Amino acid sequence: MEKKHAQRAHTKRRLQTRFGTSVNHAGYRQLVFDIQEGRAKFLGRQTDRVSLFLITHEGKEMKALYDKKRGTIVTVLPTDWPVTIRGQEAPV
């Protein structure tokens, strides 16, 4: 399995376990599109490749780690979970 496919599968599993919601392929692509088109709130850059965004899915806000190189969401996290951005805790 390619890494981008593994990231997509991981994100879908985390949506289910952490938020009790699911997403199909079109819904996942819409989340990615919202990030790429600037509709999601940028919170910071974790590495040169991965950035943190605040997204909304089915009325629930969540943090999303986005892989710019692969054009995929790496994972989704609840807004109250801390994420380190270049040595600092990211804002919500």
Beta strands, then each sheet from edge to edge (+ up, - down):
strand 1: 41-45
strand 2: 50-57
strand 3: 60-67
strand 4: 72-77
strand 5: 84-85
strand 6: 88-89
sheet 1: 1+ 2- 3+ 4-
sheet 2: 5+ 6-
end
